[in-house]
Amino acid sequence: MHFGLTEEQELIRRTVREFAEKEIAPRARHVDESGEFPAETFKQMGRLGLMGLPFPEEYGGAGADSVSAAIAIEEVARACGSTAIAYAAHMGLGSAPIAMFGSDEQKRRFLAPAARGEALGAFGLTEPHAGSDAGATRTAARLEGGEWVIDGQKMWITNAPVAGHLIVTAVTDPDKGKRGISAIIVPAGVKGLGFGKPEPKMGLRGSVTTAVSLDGVRVPKENLLGERGRGFVQFLQVLDGGRIGIAAMSVGLAQAAYEAAVAYAREREAFGKPIGAHQSVGNMIADMEVAVETSRLYVHKAAWLKDQGRPFSREAAVAKLYASEASERVCRDAIQVFGGYGYSQEFPVERIYRDTRLLTIGEGTSEILRGVIAQSVLGIR
């Protein structure tokens, strides 16, 4: 049993951290306050080979493992939550399904440019009436000649207006229930594809999140991703990997809040000594250390199992559930350590706390994940 990183993983951590501290962190406050999508940052990440980190080199990727991808997401999140959520959604949702289920042609046409950083990927699953109950999809696609004609609406889609392609789930066989749902790749710019206004969010304001409308959108029948009627099964597998990414993002945000709290607890004095010397503050710092380290270990375990080709659904759910809730506690306590200053936008912990709040909701709410874990443990539905 070995808990250290490989040389390649350590190199990736160091490379991403240096880039994030130099290029991402200095713009994090501006991105949050302005809501401006950091497009140039993603171009730079593409040039560094980070946008296709876990995908095969023959399709523009770097051929790295899942642990490396989790490390990269953590390091980006440590610098900026908005950038991290767009990055995680690009790799884990917008690109991974094509790598997992796509044909060689689809990989060359859609995955390769995404992996090279020439375009972002997005994944359209959630609908206005179907969030956690994704099997209640109403978006429909029918074959007309050699084309799929798609009609419907999606909601809360990260990267949608800035993506080069959007993978959408749609009902292709209405009489088959969940077995009648398929996944279809929709290129940017096709007629009938529209986007709502960016959602005015509590946090992660620099990521672009919008509604998506599909009004008679036509794409070639070859854009069907994988087998017809396998969309529901596919997105469950995609979400397993995506949960590792969100868990890694939780670790990065918690790490940033923890580091800020530790520095402040050493520097700020009250009653003649650093506030960290007071047991109440010292205990919070200790709890943060435990939460961050435990979260990271479980994220790496889930990613390692994925790399080994072993079942990891339960571990991904545990990692995401624990890390996202732990991150919220860590970020909350970091504000408490800062006192009144922590509530001010002049200090980063306020922004970090707002950013981490989404992570107990997206990619499976905490409530859904507890159900997933319980079913896995008990074998009862």
C-alpha positions as semicolon CSV with decimal commas, in nm:
position;residue;x (nm);y (nm);z (nm)
1;M;0,000;0,000;0,000
2;H;0,156;0,326;-0,115
3;F;0,018;0,671;-0,036
4;G;0,270;0,884;-0,222
5;L;0,224;1,035;-0,566
6;T;0,416;0,903;-0,863
7;E;0,677;1,125;-1,025
8;E;0,434;1,205;-1,306
9;Q;0,153;1,292;-1,065
10;E;0,382;1,511;-0,858
11;L;0,499;1,688;-1,174
12;I;0,139;1,755;-1,274
13;R;0,060;1,893;-0,928
14;R;0,362;2,121;-0,936
15;T;0,292;2,238;-1,291
16;V;-0,075;2,315;-1,227
17;R;-0,004;2,482;-0,892
18;E;0,258;2,710;-1,043
19;F;0,027;2,805;-1,328
20;A;-0,272;2,851;-1,097
21;E;-0,084;3,073;-0,854
22;K;0,062;3,284;-1,133
23;E;-0,227;3,309;-1,378
24;I;-0,554;3,204;-1,211
25;A;-0,543;3,321;-0,849
26;P;-0,464;3,689;-0,925
27;R;-0,781;3,712;-1,137
28;A;-1,012;3,513;-0,910
29;R;-1,167;3,814;-0,738
30;H;-1,223;3,994;-1,068
31;V;-1,381;3,684;-1,221
32;D;-1,616;3,654;-0,924
33;E;-1,715;4,020;-0,909
34;S;-1,752;4,074;-1,282
35;G;-1,895;3,734;-1,373
36;E;-1,655;3,737;-1,667
37;F;-1,578;3,394;-1,808
38;P;-1,197;3,343;-1,802
39;A;-1,164;3,241;-2,167
40;E;-0,797;3,334;-2,193
41;T;-0,714;3,117;-1,893
42;F;-0,856;2,814;-2,071
43;K;-0,654;2,891;-2,383
44;Q;-0,342;2,893;-2,169
45;M;-0,445;2,568;-2,001
46;G;-0,491;2,417;-2,345
47;R;-0,137;2,514;-2,442
48;L;-0,012;2,345;-2,124
49;G;-0,194;2,024;-2,217
50;L;-0,430;2,041;-1,919
51;M;-0,763;2,043;-2,102
52;G;-0,737;1,681;-2,212
53;L;-0,532;1,549;-1,925
54;P;-0,697;1,204;-1,886
55;F;-0,765;1,134;-2,253
56;P;-0,554;0,932;-2,499
57;E;-0,276;1,113;-2,680
58;E;-0,409;0,998;-3,016
59;Y;-0,715;1,216;-2,952
60;G;-0,527;1,524;-2,833
61;G;-0,502;1,430;-2,466
62;A;-0,209;1,380;-2,232
63;G;-0,277;1,017;-2,143
64;A;-0,265;1,087;-1,769
65;D;-0,457;0,887;-1,508
66;S;-0,766;0,979;-1,309
67;V;-0,565;1,060;-0,998
68;S;-0,373;1,320;-1,200
69;A;-0,696;1,471;-1,328
70;A;-0,827;1,498;-0,971
71;I;-0,503;1,663;-0,863
72;A;-0,530;1,917;-1,145
73;I;-0,891;2,004;-1,057
74;E;-0,796;2,043;-0,691
75;E;-0,512;2,281;-0,772
76;V;-0,727;2,493;-1,003
77;A;-1,001;2,509;-0,737
78;R;-0,748;2,618;-0,477
79;A;-0,698;2,927;-0,693
80;C;-1,049;2,993;-0,833
81;G;-1,374;2,805;-0,793
82;S;-1,531;2,950;-1,108
83;T;-1,245;2,832;-1,324
84;A;-1,244;2,492;-1,155
85;I;-1,613;2,417;-1,209
86;A;-1,586;2,500;-1,580
87;Y;-1,272;2,286;-1,603
88;A;-1,426;1,992;-1,418
89;A;-1,744;2,009;-1,628
90;H;-1,539;2,024;-1,949
91;M;-1,337;1,713;-1,870
92;G;-1,576;1,506;-1,661
93;L;-1,908;1,578;-1,834
94;G;-1,851;1,741;-2,170
95;S;-1,558;1,528;-2,290
96;A;-1,547;1,204;-2,089
97;P;-1,869;1,060;-2,240
98;I;-1,718;1,081;-2,588
99;A;-1,399;0,915;-2,466
100;M;-1,605;0,643;-2,297
101;F;-1,874;0,573;-2,557
102;G;-1,788;0,758;-2,876
103;S;-1,688;0,617;-3,213
104;D;-1,344;0,685;-3,355
105;E;-1,495;0,951;-3,581
106;Q;-1,670;1,121;-3,289
107;K;-1,351;1,120;-3,089
108;R;-1,157;1,281;-3,371
109;R;-1,428;1,534;-3,450
110;F;-1,534;1,636;-3,097
111;L;-1,300;1,496;-2,832
112;A;-0,971;1,590;-2,998
113;P;-1,036;1,967;-3,023
114;A;-1,177;1,965;-2,670
115;A;-0,872;1,781;-2,538
116;R;-0,639;2,024;-2,714
117;G;-0,819;2,319;-2,554
118;E;-0,956;2,447;-2,883
119;A;-1,314;2,410;-2,757
120;L;-1,493;2,342;-2,431
121;G;-1,738;2,059;-2,377
122;A;-2,077;2,068;-2,203
123;F;-2,332;1,810;-2,093
124;G;-2,707;1,873;-2,103
125;L;-2,883;1,645;-1,854
126;T;-3,086;1,849;-1,604
127;E;-3,425;1,984;-1,714
128;P;-3,657;2,240;-1,550
129;H;-3,878;1,964;-1,405
130;A;-3,615;1,686;-1,386
131;G;-3,318;1,749;-1,161
132;S;-3,231;1,457;-0,936
133;D;-3,491;1,249;-1,121
134;A;-3,300;1,254;-1,448
135;G;-3,498;0,956;-1,572
136;A;-3,794;1,192;-1,612
137;T;-3,632;1,350;-1,919
138;R;-3,879;1,512;-2,159
139;T;-3,642;1,638;-2,426
140;A;-3,723;1,424;-2,730
141;A;-3,536;1,322;-3,044
142;R;-3,683;1,152;-3,350
143;L;-3,517;1,019;-3,662
144;E;-3,612;1,187;-3,988
145;G;-3,418;1,042;-4,275
146;G;-3,055;1,063;-4,180
147;E;-3,099;1,319;-3,901
148;W;-3,202;1,341;-3,539
149;V;-3,455;1,619;-3,477
150;I;-3,436;1,734;-3,114
151;D;-3,688;1,938;-2,917
152;G;-3,673;2,024;-2,548
153;Q;-3,516;2,230;-2,272
154;K;-3,223;2,185;-2,039
155;M;-3,142;2,380;-1,723
156;W;-2,832;2,472;-1,521
157;I;-2,591;2,369;-1,797
158;T;-2,232;2,470;-1,723
159;N;-2,026;2,596;-2,020
160;A;-2,324;2,570;-2,258
161;P;-2,289;2,901;-2,451
162;V;-1,909;2,882;-2,469
163;A;-1,881;2,513;-2,560
164;G;-1,784;2,366;-2,895
165;H;-2,031;2,085;-2,846
166;L;-2,312;1,989;-2,612
167;I;-2,401;1,630;-2,526
168;V;-2,775;1,610;-2,460
169;T;-2,991;1,331;-2,324
170;A;-3,318;1,285;-2,509
171;V;-3,604;1,036;-2,528
172;T;-3,570;0,843;-2,854
173;D;-3,808;0,556;-2,770
174;P;-4,098;0,691;-2,557
175;D;-4,252;0,351;-2,489
176;K;-3,936;0,212;-2,323
177;G;-3,907;0,439;-2,018
178;K;-3,550;0,491;-1,901
179;R;-3,436;0,242;-2,164
180;G;-3,565;0,480;-2,426
181;I;-3,323;0,762;-2,338
182;S;-3,022;0,822;-2,564
183;A;-2,729;1,065;-2,573
184;I;-2,668;1,280;-2,880
185;I;-2,383;1,518;-2,961
186;V;-2,499;1,865;-3,070
187;P;-2,230;2,089;-3,225
188;A;-2,225;2,459;-3,140
189;G;-2,398;2,693;-3,382
190;V;-2,661;2,458;-3,520
191;K;-2,998;2,610;-3,607
192;G;-3,254;2,590;-3,327
193;L;-2,999;2,573;-3,043
194;G;-3,049;2,863;-2,801
195;F;-2,928;2,972;-2,458
196;G;-3,086;3,166;-2,175
197;K;-2,923;3,447;-1,982
198;P;-2,641;3,349;-1,748
199;E;-2,788;3,253;-1,412
200;P;-2,720;3,511;-1,135
201;K;-2,565;3,267;-0,892
202;M;-2,466;3,289;-0,526
203;G;-2,114;3,175;-0,611
204;L;-1,902;3,041;-0,897
205;R;-2,008;3,355;-1,079
206;G;-1,739;3,337;-1,344
207;S;-1,863;3,005;-1,476
208;V;-2,130;3,035;-1,744
209;T;-2,447;2,852;-1,642
210;T;-2,758;2,885;-1,858
211;A;-3,075;2,721;-1,975
212;V;-3,057;2,553;-2,316
213;S;-3,341;2,534;-2,567
214;L;-3,353;2,288;-2,856
215;D;-3,616;2,385;-3,110
216;G;-3,613;2,147;-3,403
217;V;-3,235;2,105;-3,379
218;R;-3,109;1,874;-3,654
219;V;-2,789;1,674;-3,633
220;P;-2,668;1,372;-3,835
221;K;-2,779;1,032;-3,707
222;E;-2,408;0,953;-3,666
223;N;-2,406;1,196;-3,371
224;L;-2,580;0,936;-3,155
225;L;-2,336;0,868;-2,872
226;G;-2,300;0,497;-2,811
227;E;-2,604;0,273;-2,845
228;R;-2,959;0,393;-2,886
229;G;-3,149;0,363;-2,558
230;R;-2,833;0,344;-2,347
231;G;-2,825;0,710;-2,250
232;F;-2,955;0,657;-1,896
233;V;-2,696;0,390;-1,820
234;Q;-2,427;0,603;-1,982
235;F;-2,492;0,915;-1,778
236;L;-2,493;0,715;-1,453
237;Q;-2,141;0,602;-1,541
238;V;-2,044;0,954;-1,643
239;L;-2,171;1,093;-1,313
240;D;-1,956;0,846;-1,119
241;G;-1,646;0,999;-1,275
242;G;-1,785;1,350;-1,249
243;R;-1,837;1,305;-0,875
244;I;-1,466;1,243;-0,833
245;G;-1,404;1,575;-1,008
246;I;-1,647;1,765;-0,784
247;A;-1,497;1,598;-0,477
248;A;-1,151;1,709;-0,592
249;M;-1,282;2,061;-0,641
250;S;-1,422;2,049;-0,286
251;V;-1,076;1,959;-0,159
252;G;-0,917;2,248;-0,346
253;L;-1,160;2,507;-0,210
254;A;-1,126;2,367;0,142
255;Q;-0,747;2,374;0,110
256;A;-0,755;2,740;0,009
257;A;-0,982;2,834;0,301
258;Y;-0,771;2,628;0,541
259;E;-0,446;2,791;0,431
260;A;-0,597;3,138;0,469
261;A;-0,727;3,055;0,817
262;V;-0,393;2,911;0,930
263;A;-0,204;3,220;0,813
264;Y;-0,451;3,453;0,983
265;A;-0,451;3,249;1,307
266;R;-0,073;3,288;1,324
267;E;-0,069;3,661;1,250
268;R;-0,376;3,801;1,424
269;E;-0,331;3,868;1,796
270;A;-0,591;3,891;2,070
271;F;-0,539;3,907;2,445
272;G;-0,164;3,928;2,395
273;K;-0,107;3,622;2,177
274;P;-0,187;3,486;1,829
275;I;-0,549;3,379;1,808
276;G;-0,435;3,032;1,701
277;A;-0,294;2,986;2,052
278;H;-0,646;3,005;2,191
279;Q;-0,793;2,657;2,215
280;S;-1,124;2,746;2,047
281;V;-0,944;2,864;1,732
282;G;-0,680;2,591;1,748
283;N;-0,952;2,327;1,758
284;M;-1,111;2,469;1,443
285;I;-0,774;2,458;1,266
286;A;-0,725;2,096;1,376
287;D;-1,071;1,999;1,248
288;M;-0,993;2,167;0,914
289;E;-0,672;1,967;0,882
290;V;-0,857;1,642;0,948
291;A;-1,135;1,728;0,702
292;V;-0,904;1,830;0,417
293;E;-0,666;1,537;0,449
294;T;-0,944;1,280;0,486
295;S;-1,127;1,420;0,185
296;R;-0,816;1,412;-0,031
297;L;-0,737;1,053;0,062
298;Y;-1,083;0,933;-0,034
299;V;-1,080;1,129;-0,360
300;H;-0,751;0,964;-0,453
301;K;-0,886;0,622;-0,353
302;A;-1,191;0,660;-0,578
303;A;-0,976;0,785;-0,867
304;W;-0,726;0,502;-0,815
305;L;-1,002;0,241;-0,827
306;K;-1,124;0,394;-1,151
307;D;-0,774;0,372;-1,297
308;Q;-0,754;0,005;-1,193
309;G;-1,072;-0,071;-1,383
310;R;-1,241;-0,175;-1,060
311;P;-1,591;-0,076;-0,940
312;F;-1,583;0,274;-0,792
313;S;-1,942;0,400;-0,790
314;R;-1,982;0,376;-0,413
315;E;-1,639;0,525;-0,349
316;A;-1,709;0,814;-0,586
317;A;-2,035;0,882;-0,405
318;V;-1,864;0,867;-0,065
319;A;-1,582;1,095;-0,182
320;K;-1,822;1,351;-0,324
321;L;-2,059;1,342;-0,026
322;Y;-1,787;1,366;0,236
323;A;-1,560;1,614;0,059
324;S;-1,837;1,856;-0,038
325;E;-1,987;1,864;0,312
326;A;-1,642;1,883;0,472
327;S;-1,549;2,172;0,244
328;E;-1,856;2,364;0,350
329;R;-1,763;2,318;0,717
330;V;-1,402;2,417;0,657
331;C;-1,497;2,729;0,464
332;R;-1,755;2,825;0,725
333;D;-1,499;2,786;1,005
334;A;-1,241;2,983;0,808
335;I;-1,478;3,278;0,808
336;Q;-1,522;3,230;1,183
337;V;-1,145;3,240;1,236
338;F;-1,130;3,569;1,045
339;G;-1,420;3,709;1,247
340;G;-1,574;4,021;1,098
341;Y;-1,302;4,038;0,834
342;G;-1,408;3,697;0,705
343;Y;-1,751;3,837;0,619
344;S;-1,594;4,109;0,406
345;Q;-1,535;4,071;0,034
346;E;-1,188;4,215;0,091
347;F;-1,078;3,869;0,209
348;P;-1,101;3,554;-0,007
349;V;-1,271;3,324;0,244
350;E;-1,607;3,493;0,180
351;R;-1,585;3,410;-0,191
352;I;-1,457;3,058;-0,127
353;Y;-1,749;2,986;0,104
354;R;-2,000;3,100;-0,158
355;D;-1,824;2,892;-0,423
356;T;-1,822;2,569;-0,225
357;R;-2,192;2,590;-0,139
358;L;-2,297;2,447;-0,477
359;L;-2,093;2,132;-0,435
360;T;-2,339;1,957;-0,204
361;I;-2,600;2,003;-0,480
362;G;-2,441;1,952;-0,822
363;E;-2,347;1,604;-0,954
364;G;-2,592;1,446;-0,712
365;T;-2,723;1,617;-0,399
366;S;-2,608;1,495;-0,060
367;E;-2,952;1,342;-0,014
368;I;-2,933;1,147;-0,340
369;L;-2,580;1,031;-0,263
370;R;-2,679;0,899;0,078
371;G;-2,942;0,694;-0,103
372;V;-2,685;0,569;-0,355
373;I;-2,447;0,467;-0,077
374;A;-2,721;0,303;0,131
375;Q;-2,846;0,101;-0,166
376;S;-2,493;-0,013;-0,242
377;V;-2,429;-0,119;0,116
378;L;-2,765;-0,283;0,179
379;G;-2,840;-0,416;-0,166
380;I;-3,196;-0,286;-0,123
381;R;-3,382;-0,041;-0,347
